[in-house]
Amino acid sequence: MIRASTMQHFVAEENRLERSPDIEDLKGAFSRLPSGVVVITSTSACGEFAGATVSSFTSLSFKPPLVVFGLAQSSATLSAILSHGHFAAHVVAEPHQDLAMRFASSGTDKFNGVDFKLSPFGVPLLTQFDTYFQCTLERAQPTGDHQLLVGRVLDVSLAGRNATPVAWLQRSFHVCERVTAL
Ligand SMILES: Cc1cc2nc3c(=O)[nH]c(=O)nc-3n(C[C@H](O)[C@H](O)[C@H](O)COP(=O)(O)O)c2cc1C
């Protein structure tokens, strides 16, 4: 038989779980999850270049080749992708940390002084990056305060320069090292 005090505890716990967790706790928990980072670029309907640093980017499917990531509803890069339909995702490695922080800022000309070439679709491809994906937008779904974007990979660039990989962890970049076999 369940005692009345145990029952009260379960009800209180159920009520607590039905509320959203504290936003700072949520951010704190996610800050402990190491993630890869990409710089997304696109071009707005009026021809302005847009770009944002993103840690939510990952592989979704190989057949067909799909990627998925989230962008805040307020993102200028989101507007550009929705209107243009194409984007590129550049894999951030150790030499690109400053560029990644620049593309995480707002209100600046992020492309000023940055080397790039235009893709056949008019998307800026940042030439400092060894690895990037060229994608077309398959689906956009408003989800909470973000939009969930699914892209189909049209082409990948894999320059063989082997830059040291980095992960975003506890609000800064960390160099990734292979764990030695035990
Ligand atoms: C490491 C890192 C990862 C980020 N990941 C995301 C993300 O996944 N989605 C997002 O909307 N913003 C993310 N941001 C924030 C955007 O880069 C930032 O809001 C940027 O200013 C958006 O630019 P825009 O408004 O010109 O598109 C991240 C920032 C950093 C530093």
The ligand as an SDF file (V2000), in Angstrom:
LIG
                    3D

 31 33  0  0  0  0  0  0  0  0999 V2000
   28.9840   28.4590  -30.6650 C   0  0  0  0  0  0  0  0  0  0  0  0
   27.6750   29.1230  -31.0430 C   0  0  0  0  0  0  0  0  0  0  0  0
   26.6290   28.3500  -31.4780 C   0  0  0  0  0  0  0  0  0  0  0  0
   25.4010   28.9340  -31.8430 C   0  0  0  0  0  0  0  0  0  0  0  0
   24.3910   28.1230  -32.2900 N   0  0  0  0  0  0  0  0  0  0  0  0
   23.2170   28.6830  -32.6810 C   0  0  0  0  0  0  0  0  0  0  0  0
   22.1760   27.8450  -33.1840 C   0  0  0  0  0  0  0  0  0  0  0  0
   22.2920   26.6160  -33.2830 O   0  0  0  0  0  0  0  0  0  0  0  0
   21.0170   28.4640  -33.5690 N   0  0  0  0  0  0  0  0  0  0  0  0
   20.8520   29.8310  -33.4870 C   0  0  0  0  0  0  0  0  0  0  0  0
   19.7910   30.3370  -33.8430 O   0  0  0  0  0  0  0  0  0  0  0  0
   21.8390   30.6340  -33.0140 N   0  0  0  0  0  0  0  0  0  0  0  0
   23.0120   30.0970  -32.6230 C   0  0  0  0  0  0  0  0  0  0  0  0
   24.0240   30.8920  -32.1640 N   0  0  0  0  0  0  0  0  0  0  0  0
   23.8110   32.3500  -32.1200 C   0  0  0  0  0  0  0  0  0  0  0  0
   23.9470   33.0050  -33.5160 C   0  0  0  0  0  0  0  0  0  0  0  0
   25.1950   32.7230  -34.0980 O   0  0  0  0  0  0  0  0  0  0  0  0
   23.7790   34.5410  -33.3500 C   0  0  0  0  0  0  0  0  0  0  0  0
   22.5130   34.8080  -32.8020 O   0  0  0  0  0  0  0  0  0  0  0  0
   23.9690   35.3230  -34.6400 C   0  0  0  0  0  0  0  0  0  0  0  0
   24.1290   36.6910  -34.3010 O   0  0  0  0  0  0  0  0  0  0  0  0
   22.8090   35.2170  -35.6090 C   0  0  0  0  0  0  0  0  0  0  0  0
   23.1060   36.0890  -36.6890 O   0  0  0  0  0  0  0  0  0  0  0  0
   22.0040   36.6130  -37.7150 P   0  0  0  0  0  0  0  0  0  0  0  0
   20.8890   37.2720  -36.9100 O   0  0  0  0  0  0  0  0  0  0  0  0
   22.7520   37.6070  -38.5780 O   0  0  0  0  0  0  0  0  0  0  0  0
   21.4950   35.4270  -38.4740 O   0  0  0  0  0  0  0  0  0  0  0  0
   25.2460   30.3330  -31.7570 C   0  0  0  0  0  0  0  0  0  0  0  0
   26.3080   31.1200  -31.2960 C   0  0  0  0  0  0  0  0  0  0  0  0
   27.5050   30.5150  -30.9380 C   0  0  0  0  0  0  0  0  0  0  0  0
   28.6630   31.3770  -30.4460 C   0  0  0  0  0  0  0  0  0  0  0  0
  1  2  1  0
  2  3  1  0
  2 30  2  0
  3  4  2  0
  4  5  1  0
  4 28  1  0
  5  6  2  0
  6  7  1  0
  6 13  1  0
  7  8  2  0
  7  9  1  0
  9 10  1  0
 10 11  2  0
 10 12  1  0
 12 13  2  0
 13 14  1  0
 14 15  1  0
 14 28  1  0
 15 16  1  0
 16 17  1  0
 16 18  1  0
 18 19  1  0
 18 20  1  0
 20 21  1  0
 20 22  1  0
 22 23  1  0
 23 24  1  0
 24 25  2  0
 24 26  1  0
 24 27  1  0
 28 29  2  0
 29 30  1  0
 30 31  1  0
M  END
$$$$
